[in-house]
């Protein structure tokens, strides 16, 4: 747990970058943050700690910040806790998955944003495909340019016109 032993801790003294240092030093441990700063409306310090990698958050809690004593005035109350939950939920939604993959909302756009191998000029049946015959253009409905090496040297299996989007059915 990263903790600054000062009540309350000034924001500029929170030193939340230490969370990254703890991650390096204790790479097999869950890192946390014990917060003694004054809560703000967006729970900025707790959110920053979370975004830096803190997975355990400790914050003093009180039913009334006006109660006398050392801890109540810098503690979180039920209103703060609700706001923290709202903010953390919003951030987790924005963060999404840690796996790179096409999300459902991208599927339609992806087809038109990606590129396909397209003929720069007409080719006749049995003609061999050379690099200077091809260009990459939108839409991505044909053979992806990532497969260029697989296409070079293949034969066209029918007459194809200039600007034709190559598909695997066009080659042998």
C-alpha positions, -999 to +999 in steps of 0.1 A: +000+000+000+013+034-009+005+058+019+016+093+029+015+097+067+001+132+069-034+142+079-047+156+056-022+149+028-019+179+004-026+168-032+009+179-042+023+155-016+002+125-025+031+112-047+008+088-066+037+079-090+050+057-061+023+032-071+043+025-103+075+021-082+057-004-059+045-023-090+081-027-102+095-037-068+066-061-059+056-074-093+038-104-078+017-084-054-015-065-056-007-028-051-030-004-032-033+031-020-042+044+015-055+079+009-055+108+034-062+136+010-094+157+012-121+142-011-130+164-041-161+162-062-146+139-088-126+118-064-095+127-084-068+113-062-085+079-058-093+078-096-057+086-104-044+060-080-067+034-097-056+044-132-019+041-121-026+005-109-038+006-073-063-023-070-070-018-033-082+016-021-083+024+016-100+056+026-113+067+060-150+067+062-173+088+084-211+093+087-205+130+094-174+151+084-183+176+111-177+152+141-147+163+162-116+143+159-085+138+137-100+116+109-136+128+102-129+160+083-107+143+056-127+111+055-151+100+028-188+101+036-217+082+018-220+110-008-183+107-016-186+069-018-215+072-043-195+096-064-164+073-063-185+043-074-200+064-102-165+076-113-149+041-111-178+026-131-174+053-158-136+047-160-140+009-162-164+013-190-140+036-208-111+013-202-130-017-216-111-049-225-073-054-221-075-077-252-071-061-286-100-072-307-126-057-330-156-046-310-192-051-325-196-014-332-165-014-354-174-043-377-194-023-402-169+005-403-139-018-404-150-032-438-149+003-454-119+017-434-095-012-442-079-017-476-078-045-502-054-054-529-067-038-561-055-042-597-037-011-611-043-025-646-063-051-664-049-087-662-057-116-685-064-152-674-032-171-664-012-138-661+011-139-631+005-112-604+035-089-599+039-062-573+036-034-599+001-047-608-013-040-573-023-011-551-040-010-517-074+008-517-106+009-498-129-009-491-114-038-472-138-064-488-111-082-507-077-097-500-059-077-473-025-061-482-011-081-453-013-111-477+007-094-504+035-120-503+010-148-506-005-132-538+027-123-556+035-150-582+000-164-583-020-167-616-052-149-624-079-175-632-101-152-654-098-119-672-100-090-646-103-053-653-084-024-638-095-013-603-108-048-596-107-057-559-089-091-557-105-119-538-091-154-532-115-167-559-096-147-585-063-165-581-049-201-585 
